[in-house]
């Protein structure tokens, strides 16, 4: 069964108190919503401590989701339908994501 890694690069909007509210929403609502989707094996968050992005400002947070499925489209469809709305403290203008399929390494 194919294995995927989805990385979400994001941060708070920057208003007063937004970072605490952003982290609370992400930890208490967004990650549990991801974990409830069958096929998402791992959902973890990280605080970026070092980044090399020539000409770009780094995102302050990264979330990593390990997905195992024969139908990535179905997982993505469920995420689109079942995730609760994004909190206004999420800076959507600067958010980015990557999805990659595993091609080597340990299982």
N, CA, C and O atoms as a GROMACS GRO file, in nm:
protein
  428
    1UNK      N    1   0.085  -0.117   0.000
    1UNK     CA    2   0.000   0.000   0.000
    1UNK      C    3   0.090   0.124   0.000
    1UNK      O    4   0.184   0.130   0.080
    2UNK      N    5   0.064   0.220  -0.087
    2UNK     CA    6   0.148   0.340  -0.091
    2UNK      C    7   0.144   0.419   0.039
    2UNK      O    8   0.043   0.423   0.109
    3UNK      N    9   0.258   0.482   0.070
    3UNK     CA   10   0.270   0.568   0.188
    3UNK      C   11   0.302   0.709   0.140
    3UNK      O   12   0.384   0.730   0.050
    4UNK      N   13   0.237   0.804   0.204
    4UNK     CA   14   0.252   0.944   0.167
    4UNK      C   15   0.291   1.026   0.288
    4UNK      O   16   0.265   0.987   0.402
    5UNK      N   17   0.354   1.139   0.262
    5UNK     CA   18   0.383   1.236   0.365
    5UNK      C   19   0.326   1.368   0.320
    5UNK      O   20   0.355   1.416   0.211
    6UNK      N   21   0.244   1.428   0.405
    6UNK     CA   22   0.191   1.560   0.378
    6UNK      C   23   0.250   1.655   0.481
    6UNK      O   24   0.241   1.631   0.601
    7UNK      N   25   0.310   1.764   0.432
    7UNK     CA   26   0.366   1.866   0.520
    7UNK      C   27   0.284   1.993   0.505
    7UNK      O   28   0.259   2.038   0.393
    8UNK      N   29   0.242   2.048   0.616
    8UNK     CA   30   0.170   2.176   0.617
    8UNK      C   31   0.261   2.278   0.683
    8UNK      O   32   0.305   2.260   0.797
    9UNK      N   33   0.290   2.385   0.612
    9UNK     CA   34   0.378   2.490   0.660
    9UNK      C   35   0.290   2.612   0.687
    9UNK      O   36   0.223   2.662   0.597
   10UNK      N   37   0.290   2.659   0.812
   10UNK     CA   38   0.195   2.765   0.844
   10UNK      C   39   0.234   2.838   0.971
   10UNK      O   40   0.339   2.812   1.031
   11UNK      N   41   0.147   2.931   1.009
   11UNK     CA   42   0.167   3.007   1.131
   11UNK      C   43   0.046   3.094   1.157
   11UNK      O   44  -0.051   3.093   1.081
   12UNK      N   45   0.051   3.169   1.267
   12UNK     CA   46  -0.061   3.254   1.303
   12UNK      C   47  -0.060   3.385   1.224
   12UNK      O   48   0.040   3.423   1.164
   13UNK      N   49  -0.173   3.452   1.225
   13UNK     CA   50  -0.189   3.577   1.152
   13UNK      C   51  -0.103   3.689   1.207
   13UNK      O   52  -0.065   3.780   1.133
   14UNK      N   53  -0.072   3.686   1.333
   14UNK     CA   54   0.018   3.787   1.388
   14UNK      C   55  -0.045   3.888   1.480
   14UNK      O   56   0.027   3.967   1.541
   15UNK      N   57  -0.176   3.888   1.494
   15UNK     CA   58  -0.239   3.980   1.587
   15UNK      C   59  -0.210   3.942   1.731
   15UNK      O   60  -0.166   3.830   1.759
   16UNK      N   61  -0.236   4.034   1.821
   16UNK     CA   62  -0.212   4.008   1.962
   16UNK      C   63  -0.291   3.886   2.009
   16UNK      O   64  -0.412   3.880   1.990
   17UNK      N   65  -0.224   3.791   2.068
   17UNK     CA   66  -0.289   3.671   2.117
   17UNK      C   67  -0.313   3.565   2.012
   17UNK      O   68  -0.358   3.455   2.044
   18UNK      N   69  -0.284   3.596   1.887
   18UNK     CA   70  -0.312   3.500   1.780
   18UNK      C   71  -0.231   3.372   1.793
   18UNK      O   72  -0.283   3.265   1.764
   19UNK      N   73  -0.106   3.380   1.835
   19UNK     CA   74  -0.024   3.260   1.840
   19UNK      C   75  -0.078   3.158   1.939
   19UNK      O   76  -0.085   3.039   1.908
   20UNK      N   77  -0.116   3.203   2.058
   20UNK     CA   78  -0.172   3.111   2.157
   20UNK      C   79  -0.303   3.052   2.108
   20UNK      O   80  -0.326   2.932   2.122
   21UNK      N   81  -0.389   3.134   2.050
   21UNK     CA   82  -0.518   3.086   1.998
   21UNK      C   83  -0.495   2.990   1.880
   21UNK      O   84  -0.563   2.889   1.868
   22UNK      N   85  -0.400   3.023   1.794
   22UNK     CA   86  -0.366   2.938   1.680
   22UNK      C   87  -0.320   2.800   1.728
   22UNK      O   88  -0.368   2.698   1.679
   23UNK      N   89  -0.228   2.798   1.824
   23UNK     CA   90  -0.177   2.670   1.875
   23UNK      C   91  -0.286   2.590   1.945
   23UNK      O   92  -0.290   2.467   1.931
   24UNK      N   93  -0.372   2.655   2.019
   24UNK     CA   94  -0.483   2.586   2.086
   24UNK      C   95  -0.576   2.524   1.982
   24UNK      O   96  -0.612   2.407   1.995
   25UNK      N   97  -0.614   2.600   1.879
   25UNK     CA   98  -0.701   2.548   1.774
   25UNK      C   99  -0.633   2.430   1.702
   25UNK      O  100  -0.696   2.326   1.680
   26UNK      N  101  -0.506   2.446   1.668
   26UNK     CA  102  -0.436   2.341   1.593
   26UNK      C  103  -0.429   2.213   1.676
   26UNK      O  104  -0.456   2.104   1.624
   27UNK      N  105  -0.392   2.225   1.802
   27UNK     CA  106  -0.374   2.107   1.888
   27UNK      C  107  -0.505   2.042   1.930
   27UNK      O  108  -0.514   1.920   1.940
   28UNK      N  109  -0.607   2.122   1.955
   28UNK     CA  110  -0.732   2.069   2.010
   28UNK      C  111  -0.839   2.039   1.906
   28UNK      O  112  -0.931   1.961   1.932
   29UNK      N  113  -0.829   2.100   1.788
   29UNK     CA  114  -0.932   2.078   1.686
   29UNK      C  115  -0.872   2.021   1.557
   29UNK      O  116  -0.915   1.915   1.511
   30UNK      N  117  -0.775   2.089   1.500
   30UNK     CA  118  -0.726   2.052   1.366
   30UNK      C  119  -0.656   1.916   1.366
   30UNK      O  120  -0.689   1.831   1.283
   31UNK      N  121  -0.560   1.894   1.455
   31UNK     CA  122  -0.492   1.763   1.458
   31UNK      C  123  -0.589   1.649   1.487
   31UNK      O  124  -0.584   1.547   1.418
   32UNK      N  125  -0.678   1.662   1.587
   32UNK     CA  126  -0.774   1.553   1.609
   32UNK      C  127  -0.864   1.526   1.488
   32UNK      O  128  -0.899   1.411   1.462
   33UNK      N  129  -0.901   1.630   1.414
   33UNK     CA  130  -0.980   1.609   1.293
   33UNK      C  131  -0.903   1.525   1.192
   33UNK      O  132  -0.960   1.434   1.130
   34UNK      N  133  -0.775   1.553   1.175
   34UNK     CA  134  -0.691   1.474   1.084
   34UNK      C  135  -0.682   1.329   1.132
   34UNK      O  136  -0.696   1.236   1.053
   35UNK      N  137  -0.657   1.312   1.261
   35UNK     CA  138  -0.639   1.178   1.317
   35UNK      C  139  -0.765   1.093   1.305
   35UNK      O  140  -0.757   0.970   1.308
   36UNK      N  141  -0.880   1.156   1.291
   36UNK     CA  142  -1.006   1.082   1.279
   36UNK      C  143  -1.028   1.023   1.140
   36UNK      O  144  -1.118   0.941   1.121
   37UNK      N  145  -0.947   1.063   1.043
   37UNK     CA  146  -0.960   1.015   0.905
   37UNK      C  147  -0.883   0.884   0.891
   37UNK      O  148  -0.762   0.879   0.912
   38UNK      N  149  -0.954   0.778   0.854
   38UNK     CA  150  -0.889   0.649   0.832
   38UNK      C  151  -0.784   0.662   0.722
   38UNK      O  152  -0.811   0.720   0.616
   39UNK      N  153  -0.667   0.609   0.748
   39UNK     CA  154  -0.557   0.616   0.652
   39UNK      C  155  -0.450   0.715   0.695
   39UNK      O  156  -0.335   0.706   0.650
   40UNK      N  157  -0.486   0.810   0.782
   40UNK     CA  158  -0.385   0.901   0.836
   40UNK      C  159  -0.329   0.835   0.960
   40UNK      O  160  -0.395   0.824   1.064
   41UNK      N  161  -0.205   0.790   0.948
   41UNK     CA  162  -0.143   0.710   1.053
   41UNK      C  163  -0.080   0.795   1.162
   41UNK      O  164  -0.082   0.758   1.280
   42UNK      N  165  -0.024   0.910   1.124
   42UNK     CA  166   0.047   0.995   1.219
   42UNK      C  167   0.015   1.140   1.186
   42UNK      O  168   0.010   1.178   1.070
   43UNK      N  169  -0.006   1.220   1.290
   43UNK     CA  170  -0.026   1.364   1.275
   43UNK      C  171   0.054   1.431   1.386
   43UNK      O  172   0.023   1.415   1.505
   44UNK      N  173   0.158   1.505   1.347
   44UNK     CA  174   0.248   1.569   1.444
   44UNK      C  175   0.273   1.714   1.405
   44UNK      O  176   0.270   1.749   1.287
   45UNK      N  177   0.299   1.796   1.506
   45UNK     CA  178   0.335   1.936   1.483
   45UNK      C  179   0.478   1.962   1.530
   45UNK      O  180   0.529   1.896   1.620
   46UNK      N  181   0.539   2.061   1.465
   46UNK     CA  182   0.675   2.100   1.499
   46UNK      C  183   0.686   2.251   1.497
   46UNK      O  184   0.617   2.319   1.421
   47UNK      N  185   0.774   2.304   1.581
   47UNK     CA  186   0.810   2.445   1.579
   47UNK      C  187   0.940   2.455   1.501
   47UNK      O  188   1.038   2.388   1.536
   48UNK      N  189   0.943   2.535   1.397
   48UNK     CA  190   1.063   2.548   1.314
   48UNK      C  191   1.170   2.623   1.393
   48UNK      O  192   1.144   2.730   1.449
   49UNK      N  193   1.290   2.565   1.398
   49UNK     CA  194   1.401   2.628   1.470
   49UNK      C  195   1.513   2.671   1.376
   49UNK      O  196   1.600   2.748   1.415
   50UNK      N  197   1.511   2.621   1.252
   50UNK     CA  198   1.612   2.660   1.155
   50UNK      C  199   1.555   2.633   1.016
   50UNK      O  200   1.493   2.530   0.993
   51UNK      N  201   1.578   2.726   0.924
   51UNK     CA  202   1.528   2.709   0.788
   51UNK      C  203   1.618   2.782   0.691
   51UNK      O  204   1.676   2.886   0.722
   52UNK      N  205   1.630   2.725   0.572
   52UNK     CA  206   1.706   2.788   0.464
   52UNK      C  207   1.614   2.798   0.343
   52UNK      O  208   1.598   2.703   0.267
   53UNK      N  209   1.556   2.914   0.326
   53UNK     CA  210   1.465   2.940   0.215
   53UNK      C  211   1.510   3.069   0.148
   53UNK      O  212   1.459   3.176   0.181
   54UNK      N  213   1.605   3.061   0.054
   54UNK     CA  214   1.660   3.183  -0.006
   54UNK      C  215   1.550   3.278  -0.056
   54UNK      O  216   1.463   3.241  -0.135
   55UNK      N  217   1.557   3.401  -0.007
   55UNK     CA  218   1.462   3.503  -0.050
   55UNK      C  219   1.324   3.493   0.013
   55UNK      O  220   1.236   3.571  -0.021
   56UNK      N  221   1.305   3.399   0.104
   56UNK     CA  222   1.174   3.380   0.165
   56UNK      C  223   1.186   3.378   0.317
   56UNK      O  224   1.288   3.338   0.372
   57UNK      N  225   1.080   3.421   0.382
   57UNK     CA  226   1.071   3.409   0.527
   57UNK      C  227   1.016   3.271   0.560
   57UNK      O  228   0.920   3.226   0.499
   58UNK      N  229   1.077   3.205   0.656
   58UNK     CA  230   1.035   3.070   0.693
   58UNK      C  231   0.903   3.074   0.770
   58UNK      O  232   0.871   3.172   0.837
   59UNK      N  233   0.828   2.967   0.758
   59UNK     CA  234   0.706   2.950   0.836
   59UNK      C  235   0.746   2.913   0.978
   59UNK      O  236   0.846   2.843   0.998
   60UNK      N  237   0.671   2.958   1.078
   60UNK     CA  238   0.709   2.925   1.215
   60UNK      C  239   0.670   2.784   1.260
   60UNK      O  240   0.726   2.733   1.357
   61UNK      N  241   0.575   2.722   1.190
   61UNK     CA  242   0.529   2.589   1.231
   61UNK      C  243   0.520   2.496   1.111
   61UNK      O  244   0.503   2.539   0.997
   62UNK      N  245   0.532   2.367   1.140
   62UNK     CA  246   0.520   2.263   1.039
   62UNK      C  247   0.439   2.149   1.100
   62UNK      O  248   0.462   2.110   1.214
   63UNK      N  249   0.346   2.097   1.024
   63UNK     CA  250   0.273   1.977   1.066
   63UNK      C  251   0.305   1.868   0.964
   63UNK      O  252   0.311   1.894   0.844
   64UNK      N  253   0.325   1.746   1.014
   64UNK     CA  254   0.358   1.632   0.928
   64UNK      C  255   0.252   1.525   0.948
   64UNK      O  256   0.222   1.485   1.060
   65UNK      N  257   0.198   1.480   0.836
   65UNK     CA  258   0.094   1.377   0.838
   65UNK      C  259   0.142   1.259   0.755
   65UNK      O  260   0.173   1.274   0.637
   66UNK      N  261   0.148   1.142   0.816
   66UNK     CA  262   0.183   1.020   0.743
   66UNK      C  263   0.053   0.951   0.704
   66UNK      O  264  -0.034   0.926   0.788
   67UNK      N  265   0.043   0.922   0.576
   67UNK     CA  266  -0.081   0.866   0.521
   67UNK      C  267  -0.047   0.734   0.453
   67UNK      O  268   0.053   0.725   0.381
   68UNK      N  269  -0.130   0.634   0.474
   68UNK     CA  270  -0.114   0.504   0.408
   68UNK      C  271  -0.249   0.468   0.347
   68UNK      O  272  -0.347   0.446   0.419
   69UNK      N  273  -0.252   0.461   0.213
   69UNK     CA  274  -0.380   0.436   0.146
   69UNK      C  275  -0.357   0.392   0.002
   69UNK      O  276  -0.255   0.425  -0.058
   70UNK      N  277  -0.453   0.319  -0.051
   70UNK     CA  278  -0.454   0.287  -0.194
   70UNK      C  279  -0.530   0.393  -0.273
   70UNK      O  280  -0.531   0.390  -0.396
   71UNK      N  281  -0.594   0.488  -0.203
   71UNK     CA  282  -0.677   0.588  -0.270
   71UNK      C  283  -0.656   0.725  -0.206
   71UNK      O  284  -0.736   0.769  -0.123
   72UNK      N  285  -0.548   0.791  -0.244
   72UNK     CA  286  -0.517   0.923  -0.189
   72UNK      C  287  -0.629   1.022  -0.219
   72UNK      O  288  -0.660   1.107  -0.136
   73UNK      N  289  -0.689   1.012  -0.335
   73UNK     CA  290  -0.799   1.101  -0.370
   73UNK      C  291  -0.914   1.093  -0.272
   73UNK      O  292  -0.975   1.195  -0.238
   74UNK      N  293  -0.944   0.972  -0.225
   74UNK     CA  294  -1.052   0.956  -0.128
   74UNK      C  295  -1.016   1.022   0.005
   74UNK      O  296  -1.101   1.085   0.068
   75UNK      N  297  -0.891   1.008   0.047
   75UNK     CA  298  -0.847   1.073   0.172
   75UNK      C  299  -0.858   1.224   0.157
   75UNK      O  300  -0.908   1.292   0.246
   76UNK      N  301  -0.810   1.277   0.046
   76UNK     CA  302  -0.814   1.421   0.025
   76UNK      C  303  -0.959   1.471   0.020
   76UNK      O  304  -0.989   1.580   0.069
   77UNK      N  305  -1.047   1.392  -0.039
   77UNK     CA  306  -1.188   1.428  -0.043
   77UNK      C  307  -1.248   1.432   0.096
   77UNK      O  308  -1.324   1.524   0.129
   78UNK      N  309  -1.214   1.335   0.178
   78UNK     CA  310  -1.265   1.334   0.316
   78UNK      C  311  -1.212   1.454   0.393
   78UNK      O  312  -1.286   1.516   0.470
   79UNK      N  313  -1.086   1.488   0.374
   79UNK     CA  314  -1.031   1.605   0.442
   79UNK      C  315  -1.108   1.730   0.402
   79UNK      O  316  -1.141   1.813   0.486
   80UNK      N  317  -1.135   1.744   0.273
   80UNK     CA  318  -1.209   1.862   0.225
   80UNK      C  319  -1.349   1.869   0.285
   80UNK      O  320  -1.400   1.977   0.314
   81UNK      N  321  -1.412   1.753   0.302
   81UNK     CA  322  -1.550   1.750   0.352
   81UNK      C  323  -1.560   1.752   0.504
   81UNK      O  324  -1.653   1.810   0.559
   82UNK      N  325  -1.466   1.689   0.571
   82UNK     CA  326  -1.483   1.662   0.714
   82UNK      C  327  -1.404   1.751   0.808
   82UNK      O  328  -1.438   1.760   0.926
   83UNK      N  329  -1.299   1.818   0.760
   83UNK     CA  330  -1.227   1.908   0.850
   83UNK      C  331  -1.314   2.028   0.883
   83UNK      O  332  -1.383   2.082   0.796
   84UNK      N  333  -1.311   2.067   1.008
   84UNK     CA  334  -1.386   2.187   1.046
   84UNK      C  335  -1.320   2.310   0.984
   84UNK      O  336  -1.204   2.304   0.944
   85UNK      N  337  -1.391   2.420   0.976
   85UNK     CA  338  -1.335   2.542   0.914
   85UNK      C  339  -1.204   2.584   0.981
   85UNK      O  340  -1.183   2.561   1.100
   86UNK      N  341  -1.119   2.646   0.901
   86UNK     CA  342  -0.993   2.697   0.954
   86UNK      C  343  -1.021   2.811   1.051
   86UNK      O  344  -1.110   2.893   1.030
   87UNK      N  345  -0.943   2.815   1.157
   87UNK     CA  346  -0.955   2.922   1.255
   87UNK      C  347  -0.904   3.052   1.191
   87UNK      O  348  -0.809   3.047   1.113
   88UNK      N  349  -0.964   3.166   1.224
   88UNK     CA  350  -0.916   3.292   1.165
   88UNK      C  351  -0.774   3.329   1.206
   88UNK      O  352  -0.713   3.415   1.143
   89UNK      N  353  -0.719   3.265   1.309
   89UNK     CA  354  -0.581   3.293   1.348
   89UNK      C  355  -0.480   3.223   1.256
   89UNK      O  356  -0.361   3.253   1.264
   90UNK      N  357  -0.524   3.131   1.170
   90UNK     CA  358  -0.435   3.066   1.073
   90UNK      C  359  -0.410   3.163   0.958
   90UNK      O  360  -0.504   3.207   0.893
   91UNK      N  361  -0.285   3.195   0.933
   91UNK     CA  362  -0.249   3.285   0.823
   91UNK      C  363  -0.254   3.207   0.692
   91UNK      O  364  -0.154   3.152   0.647
   92UNK      N  365  -0.371   3.205   0.631
   92UNK     CA  366  -0.392   3.126   0.508
   92UNK      C  367  -0.315   3.183   0.389
   92UNK      O  368  -0.281   3.109   0.297
   93UNK      N  369  -0.288   3.312   0.390
   93UNK     CA  370  -0.215   3.373   0.278
   93UNK      C  371  -0.071   3.324   0.271
   93UNK      O  372  -0.012   3.320   0.163
   94UNK      N  373  -0.015   3.286   0.385
   94UNK     CA  374   0.124   3.238   0.387
   94UNK      C  375   0.135   3.088   0.407
   94UNK      O  376   0.246   3.036   0.414
   95UNK      N  377   0.025   3.018   0.416
   95UNK     CA  378   0.030   2.874   0.436
   95UNK      C  379   0.066   2.802   0.306
   95UNK      O  380   0.035   2.848   0.197
   96UNK      N  381   0.131   2.688   0.322
   96UNK     CA  382   0.169   2.606   0.207
   96UNK      C  383   0.163   2.460   0.249
   96UNK      O  384   0.165   2.428   0.368
   97UNK      N  385   0.155   2.371   0.150
   97UNK     CA  386   0.162   2.228   0.182
   97UNK      C  387   0.229   2.153   0.069
   97UNK      O  388   0.232   2.197  -0.045
   98UNK      N  389   0.282   2.039   0.106
   98UNK     CA  390   0.347   1.948   0.011
   98UNK      C  391   0.292   1.808   0.037
   98UNK      O  392   0.266   1.771   0.152
   99UNK      N  393   0.274   1.731  -0.067
   99UNK     CA  394   0.238   1.590  -0.053
   99UNK      C  395   0.338   1.511  -0.136
   99UNK      O  396   0.361   1.541  -0.253
  100UNK      N  397   0.397   1.409  -0.075
  100UNK     CA  398   0.496   1.326  -0.144
  100UNK      C  399   0.464   1.179  -0.120
  100UNK      O  400   0.411   1.142  -0.015
  101UNK      N  401   0.496   1.096  -0.218
  101UNK     CA  402   0.481   0.952  -0.204
  101UNK      C  403   0.616   0.893  -0.170
  101UNK      O  404   0.718   0.933  -0.226
  102UNK      N  405   0.617   0.798  -0.078
  102UNK     CA  406   0.742   0.733  -0.037
  102UNK      C  407   0.794   0.646  -0.151
  102UNK      O  408   0.720   0.568  -0.210
  103UNK      N  409   0.923   0.663  -0.181
  103UNK     CA  410   0.984   0.583  -0.288
  103UNK      C  411   1.101   0.499  -0.238
  103UNK      O  412   1.159   0.422  -0.315
  104UNK      N  413   1.135   0.511  -0.112
  104UNK     CA  414   1.245   0.432  -0.057
  104UNK      C  415   1.255   0.451   0.092
  104UNK      O  416   1.184   0.532   0.151
  105UNK      N  417   1.343   0.375   0.153
  105UNK     CA  418   1.364   0.386   0.297
  105UNK      C  419   1.297   0.274   0.373
  105UNK      O  420   1.236   0.183   0.316
  106UNK      N  421   1.310   0.285   0.503
  106UNK     CA  422   1.255   0.182   0.593
  106UNK      C  423   1.104   0.189   0.599
  106UNK      O  424   1.043   0.295   0.581
  107UNK      N  425   1.044   0.074   0.625
  107UNK     CA  426   0.900   0.069   0.648
  107UNK      C  427   0.872   0.076   0.794
  107UNK      O  428   0.756   0.074   0.835
   0.00000   0.00000   0.00000
